[in-house]
């Protein structure tokens, strides 16, 4: 298998851009990634573009403006995990020798407010009142609080931490620290989840140039970052996320995050103890606690105390979401997972500025979307 390297990264700031088309947003991220890699568009052998709410042929519409080169350009979609698909597919094409250089891009313009429940729920679930967003996050949080004693304050501290990190991220939608009192006094949306513990859907783009180690050795990039492990998995057992036709009562069955991370750890020849920095899916504040446990960063029930201890802050034992996560950046679904790779590449290069995790050598990116499709990528330098 050929070693796969992240050669260049690019991003368009997440936010709201009524004056820009998705083509403008996506093109800016793609050009930035190409420039960072020190290559031209004609050097790219294939491209994948992820989105959820944009028209068909989004990728060709954006990248065609860079010039028609006859390469294959594919559109892919996997809800919130959409951006993990171009990374996974690009890795497969390069590692097996099919292509030498692949552009993996995510771009999105999300509608305002909660997603239309029809996009993830069946009609019968909506009619029975089971399609209330974000009910499933709230139910998971309540179960965790009952089982392990997780507190509302610990959940709120995730939001406080991520907004503190996001204040140093020029590409985040919200660049403002948020005190604990403000989070805990914000409007209750779905008990125990509050307004400032939810991410905002928005717009943005991110792009990554992947290539073989041989191609990277011939480039001008002095600090290549290697993909050590990559996994994209769907559920092994029925899950609580809609649409569910049956729900297991055994909450100890392995979750997609656990399955995907174990595969990525094995592929990388590493474990959670080797990680220096993590970007994970924090669509709501509680999810960060839950996914830290499923990734093996701590034992079940220890996620809340881990956040409370300060270990997951920049400067702590294992910083989580130094970018500010989705709580600060917002969530343009097609772009969010690619943006994780952008952030972690900067971290491993030592280019993350005020939010730099000192000495970071190994990083993990995690994303999960509707249907419980989960992507985990491990990077190293």
C-alpha positions as CSV (number, residue, x, y, z in Angstrom):
1,X,0.0,0.0,0.0
2,X,1.2,3.5,-0.9
3,X,1.6,6.0,2.0
4,X,-0.9,8.8,1.7
5,X,0.1,12.4,2.6
6,X,-1.9,15.6,3.2
7,X,0.0,18.0,1.0
8,X,-2.2,21.1,1.1
9,X,-5.2,22.5,2.9
10,X,-7.7,25.3,2.4
11,X,-10.8,26.7,4.0
12,X,-13.4,29.4,3.6
13,X,-14.5,30.9,6.9
14,X,-17.7,29.3,8.2
15,X,-20.7,31.7,8.5
16,X,-23.5,33.2,6.4
17,X,-22.8,34.7,3.0
18,X,-25.8,36.0,1.2
19,X,-23.5,37.8,-1.3
20,X,-21.6,34.6,-2.3
21,X,-22.6,31.5,-4.2
22,X,-21.6,28.1,-3.2
23,X,-19.3,28.2,-6.3
24,X,-17.5,31.2,-4.8
25,X,-17.1,29.6,-1.4
26,X,-15.9,26.2,-2.7
27,X,-13.5,27.7,-5.2
28,X,-11.8,29.8,-2.6
29,X,-11.1,26.8,-0.4
30,X,-9.9,24.7,-3.4
31,X,-7.5,27.4,-4.6
32,X,-6.2,27.9,-1.1
33,X,-5.5,24.1,-0.8
34,X,-3.7,24.0,-4.2
35,X,-1.6,27.0,-3.3
36,X,-0.7,25.5,0.1
37,X,0.3,22.3,-1.6
38,X,2.4,24.2,-4.2
39,X,0.8,22.5,-7.2
40,X,-1.5,23.5,-10.1
41,X,-5.0,22.3,-10.7
42,X,-3.7,20.4,-13.8
43,X,-1.6,18.2,-11.4
44,X,-4.8,16.8,-9.7
45,X,-5.8,13.3,-11.0
46,X,-9.3,13.1,-9.4
47,X,-11.6,15.1,-7.1
48,X,-14.4,14.4,-4.7
49,X,-16.9,17.0,-3.5
50,X,-19.2,16.5,-0.4
51,X,-22.4,18.4,0.2
52,X,-25.9,17.6,1.5
53,X,-28.1,20.6,0.5
54,X,-26.6,21.7,-2.8
55,X,-27.6,20.7,-6.4
56,X,-26.3,17.7,-8.4
57,X,-22.9,18.2,-10.0
58,X,-21.8,20.7,-7.4
59,X,-18.2,19.5,-7.6
60,X,-17.9,19.9,-11.4
61,X,-19.6,23.3,-11.3
62,X,-17.1,24.6,-8.7
63,X,-13.9,22.9,-10.0
64,X,-14.7,23.3,-13.6
65,X,-14.1,27.0,-13.2
66,X,-10.5,26.2,-12.4
67,X,-10.2,24.7,-15.9
68,X,-11.4,21.6,-17.8
69,X,-8.9,18.8,-17.4
70,X,-11.0,15.8,-18.1
71,X,-10.4,14.3,-14.6
72,X,-13.2,12.4,-12.8
73,X,-15.0,14.7,-10.3
74,X,-17.5,13.0,-8.0
75,X,-20.2,14.3,-5.8
76,X,-20.8,12.4,-2.5
77,X,-23.2,12.8,0.5
78,X,-23.4,11.3,3.9
79,X,-25.3,13.9,6.1
80,X,-23.1,15.4,8.7
81,X,-20.4,12.8,7.9
82,X,-20.4,13.9,4.2
83,X,-16.9,15.4,4.4
84,X,-15.4,12.1,5.6
85,X,-16.3,10.4,2.4
86,X,-13.9,12.4,0.1
87,X,-11.1,11.8,2.6
88,X,-11.8,8.0,2.7
89,X,-12.2,7.7,-1.1
90,X,-9.1,9.8,-1.8
91,X,-7.1,7.6,0.5
92,X,-8.3,4.4,-1.2
93,X,-7.5,5.7,-4.7
94,X,-4.0,6.8,-3.8
95,X,-3.0,4.0,-1.4
96,X,-3.9,1.4,-4.1
97,X,-2.1,3.2,-6.8
98,X,-5.1,4.2,-8.9
99,X,-4.4,7.9,-8.7
100,X,-1.4,10.0,-7.4
101,X,-3.1,13.3,-6.4
102,X,-6.7,13.8,-5.3
103,X,-8.5,16.9,-4.2
104,X,-11.0,16.2,-1.3
105,X,-13.5,19.1,-0.9
106,X,-16.6,19.8,1.2
107,X,-18.9,22.8,0.6
108,X,-22.3,23.7,1.9
109,X,-25.0,26.3,2.2
110,X,-27.4,25.2,4.9
111,X,-30.9,26.4,5.5
112,X,-31.4,28.4,8.7
113,X,-32.8,26.7,11.8
114,X,-33.3,23.0,12.6
115,X,-33.2,20.5,9.7
116,X,-36.4,19.6,8.0
117,X,-37.4,16.4,10.0
118,X,-38.4,14.7,6.7
119,X,-34.7,14.6,5.8
120,X,-33.9,12.0,8.5
121,X,-37.3,10.8,9.9
122,X,-40.0,8.6,8.5
123,X,-43.5,10.1,8.2
124,X,-44.9,7.7,10.9
125,X,-42.2,9.0,13.3
126,X,-43.1,12.6,12.6
127,X,-46.8,12.0,13.1
128,X,-46.1,10.2,16.4
129,X,-44.0,13.1,17.7
130,X,-40.8,11.2,17.5
131,X,-39.2,13.5,14.9
132,X,-38.4,16.4,17.2
133,X,-34.9,17.7,16.7
134,X,-32.7,17.5,18.9
135,X,-34.7,15.0,20.9
136,X,-32.3,12.1,20.4
137,X,-29.3,14.1,21.7
138,X,-31.4,15.1,24.8
139,X,-32.4,11.5,25.5
140,X,-28.8,10.3,25.2
141,X,-27.8,13.0,27.7
142,X,-30.6,12.1,30.1
143,X,-29.6,8.5,30.0
144,X,-26.0,9.3,30.6
145,X,-26.9,11.6,33.5
146,X,-28.9,8.8,35.0
147,X,-26.3,6.1,34.5
148,X,-23.1,8.0,35.4
149,X,-24.1,11.2,37.3
150,X,-23.1,13.5,34.5
151,X,-24.2,17.0,35.3
152,X,-25.7,19.9,33.4
153,X,-22.7,22.0,34.4
154,X,-20.3,19.5,32.9
155,X,-22.2,19.6,29.6
156,X,-22.2,23.4,29.7
157,X,-18.4,23.4,30.3
158,X,-18.0,21.8,26.9
159,X,-19.6,24.8,25.3
160,X,-17.5,27.2,27.4
161,X,-14.3,25.4,26.4
162,X,-15.1,25.3,22.7
163,X,-16.1,28.9,22.5
164,X,-12.9,29.8,24.3
165,X,-10.9,27.8,21.6
166,X,-13.0,29.3,18.8
167,X,-12.2,32.8,19.9
168,X,-8.7,32.2,18.5
169,X,-9.9,30.7,15.2
170,X,-10.3,33.3,12.4
171,X,-12.3,30.8,10.3
172,X,-15.0,30.2,13.0
173,X,-18.4,31.8,12.8
174,X,-18.4,32.7,16.5
175,X,-15.2,34.1,17.8
176,X,-16.3,35.0,21.3
177,X,-15.8,33.4,24.7
178,X,-19.0,32.5,26.4
179,X,-19.1,32.4,30.3
180,X,-20.5,29.3,32.1
181,X,-23.4,31.4,33.5
182,X,-24.4,32.6,30.1
183,X,-24.5,29.0,28.7
184,X,-26.4,27.6,31.7
185,X,-28.9,30.5,31.6
186,X,-29.5,30.3,27.9
187,X,-32.9,29.1,26.7
188,X,-33.8,25.4,27.3
189,X,-34.4,23.8,23.9
190,X,-34.8,20.1,24.8
191,X,-34.0,19.1,28.3
192,X,-31.2,19.2,29.3
193,X,-29.8,20.8,26.0
194,X,-29.7,24.6,25.9
195,X,-29.5,27.1,23.1
196,X,-25.8,27.8,23.6
197,X,-25.0,24.0,23.7
198,X,-26.2,23.5,20.1
199,X,-24.3,24.3,16.9
200,X,-25.7,26.5,14.2
201,X,-26.2,25.3,10.6
202,X,-24.3,27.7,8.2
203,X,-22.2,28.0,5.1
204,X,-18.6,27.3,4.3
205,X,-16.1,25.1,2.5
206,X,-12.8,23.2,3.1
207,X,-10.5,21.4,0.8
208,X,-7.5,19.0,1.2
209,X,-4.9,17.9,-1.4
210,X,-4.0,14.3,-0.8
211,X,-1.1,12.6,-2.6
212,X,1.3,9.7,-2.5
213,X,4.4,10.0,-0.4
214,X,6.4,9.7,-3.6
215,X,4.7,12.8,-5.1
216,X,5.1,14.7,-1.8
217,X,8.8,14.0,-1.8
218,X,9.1,15.8,-5.1
219,X,7.1,18.8,-3.9
220,X,8.2,21.9,-2.1
221,X,6.1,21.1,1.0
222,X,8.6,20.7,3.9
223,X,6.2,19.4,6.6
224,X,4.1,16.6,5.1
225,X,1.3,15.1,7.3
226,X,0.6,11.4,6.8
227,X,-2.8,9.6,7.0
228,X,-1.9,6.8,9.4
229,X,-5.4,5.3,9.7
230,X,-8.8,6.0,8.1
231,X,-12.2,4.3,8.6
232,X,-15.8,5.0,7.4
233,X,-18.4,2.7,9.0
234,X,-22.2,2.4,9.4
235,X,-24.0,0.8,12.4
236,X,-23.5,-2.8,13.3
237,X,-26.7,-2.8,15.5
238,X,-29.9,-0.8,15.3
239,X,-29.3,2.6,16.7
240,X,-31.4,5.2,18.5
241,X,-30.9,7.8,15.7
242,X,-33.8,7.9,13.2
243,X,-35.0,6.2,11.2
244,X,-35.0,3.3,13.5
245,X,-37.3,0.3,12.8
246,X,-36.2,-1.4,16.0
247,X,-34.1,-0.1,18.9
248,X,-31.8,-2.4,20.9
249,X,-32.3,-2.3,24.7
250,X,-28.6,-3.3,25.1
251,X,-26.8,0.1,25.3
252,X,-23.5,-1.8,25.5
253,X,-23.5,-2.9,21.9
254,X,-20.7,-1.2,20.1
255,X,-21.5,2.2,18.5
256,X,-20.3,3.2,15.0
257,X,-17.8,5.6,16.6
258,X,-16.2,2.7,18.6
259,X,-16.2,0.4,15.5
260,X,-14.7,3.1,13.2
261,X,-12.1,4.2,15.8
262,X,-11.0,0.7,16.6
263,X,-10.4,0.1,12.9
264,X,-8.5,3.3,12.5
265,X,-6.4,2.6,15.6
266,X,-5.5,-0.9,14.3
267,X,-4.6,0.5,10.9
268,X,-2.4,3.1,12.4
269,X,-0.8,0.8,14.9
270,X,-1.7,3.2,17.7
271,X,-4.3,3.6,20.4
272,X,-6.0,6.6,22.1
273,X,-3.1,6.9,24.5
274,X,-0.9,8.0,21.5
275,X,-3.1,11.0,20.6
276,X,-2.0,14.5,21.1
277,X,-5.0,16.4,19.8
278,X,-8.6,15.5,18.7
279,X,-11.3,17.1,16.6
280,X,-14.7,15.4,17.1
281,X,-18.4,15.9,16.3
282,X,-19.9,18.4,18.8
283,X,-23.2,19.2,17.1
284,X,-24.4,19.6,20.7
285,X,-22.3,19.9,23.9
286,X,-23.2,16.6,25.3
287,X,-22.1,14.7,22.2
288,X,-18.5,15.7,22.9
289,X,-18.7,13.9,26.3
290,X,-20.3,10.8,24.7
291,X,-17.9,10.6,21.7
292,X,-14.8,11.0,23.9
293,X,-15.9,7.8,25.7
294,X,-16.7,6.0,22.4
295,X,-13.3,6.9,21.0
296,X,-11.6,5.4,24.0
297,X,-10.3,8.7,25.3
298,X,-11.7,7.8,28.7
299,X,-13.9,5.1,30.2
300,X,-17.7,5.2,30.1
301,X,-19.0,7.8,32.5
302,X,-15.7,9.7,32.7
303,X,-16.3,12.2,29.9
304,X,-18.0,14.7,32.1
305,X,-15.3,14.7,34.8
306,X,-12.6,14.8,32.1
307,X,-14.0,18.0,30.7
308,X,-14.5,19.4,34.2
309,X,-10.8,18.7,35.0
310,X,-9.6,20.9,32.2
311,X,-7.7,18.0,30.5
312,X,-9.5,18.7,27.1
313,X,-8.5,22.4,27.0
314,X,-5.5,23.7,25.0
315,X,-2.7,23.2,27.4
316,X,-4.4,20.2,29.0
317,X,-3.5,16.5,28.7
318,X,-5.5,15.9,25.5
319,X,-7.0,19.0,23.8
320,X,-10.3,18.3,22.1
321,X,-11.7,20.6,19.4
322,X,-9.0,23.3,19.5
323,X,-10.7,24.8,16.5
324,X,-13.7,25.6,18.6
325,X,-15.6,22.7,17.2
326,X,-19.0,23.0,15.6
327,X,-20.2,25.0,18.6
328,X,-17.9,27.9,17.5
329,X,-17.5,27.2,13.8
330,X,-21.1,26.2,13.0
331,X,-21.9,23.3,10.8
332,X,-22.0,23.4,7.0
333,X,-22.6,19.7,6.7
334,X,-20.6,19.0,3.6
335,X,-17.6,20.9,4.8
336,X,-17.3,20.2,8.5
337,X,-15.3,16.9,8.4
338,X,-12.9,18.3,5.8
339,X,-12.3,21.3,8.0
340,X,-11.3,19.0,10.8
341,X,-8.5,17.7,8.6
342,X,-7.5,21.3,7.8
343,X,-7.3,22.2,11.5
344,X,-5.4,19.0,12.5
345,X,-2.9,19.5,9.6
346,X,-2.2,23.0,10.9
347,X,-1.8,21.6,14.4
348,X,0.7,18.9,13.3
349,X,2.7,21.4,11.2
350,X,2.8,23.8,14.1
351,X,0.8,26.4,12.1
352,X,-2.3,26.8,14.3
353,X,-1.3,30.1,15.9
354,X,-2.8,31.1,19.2
355,X,-4.6,27.7,19.5
356,X,-1.5,25.6,18.8
357,X,-1.2,22.4,20.8
358,X,2.5,22.3,21.6
359,X,4.4,19.3,20.3
360,X,1.4,17.7,18.6
361,X,2.5,14.7,16.5
362,X,-0.6,12.5,16.3
363,X,-4.2,13.7,15.7
364,X,-7.6,12.1,15.3
365,X,-10.6,13.5,13.4
366,X,-14.1,12.1,14.1
367,X,-17.4,12.8,12.5
368,X,-20.8,11.1,12.6
369,X,-24.1,11.9,10.7
370,X,-27.7,10.9,10.3
371,X,-27.9,7.2,9.7
372,X,-25.0,6.9,12.1
373,X,-22.4,6.8,9.4
374,X,-19.1,7.5,11.1
375,X,-15.7,8.6,9.8
376,X,-12.4,8.5,11.8
377,X,-9.1,9.6,10.5
378,X,-5.7,9.5,12.3
379,X,-3.0,11.8,11.1
380,X,0.7,11.9,12.1
381,X,3.9,13.7,11.3
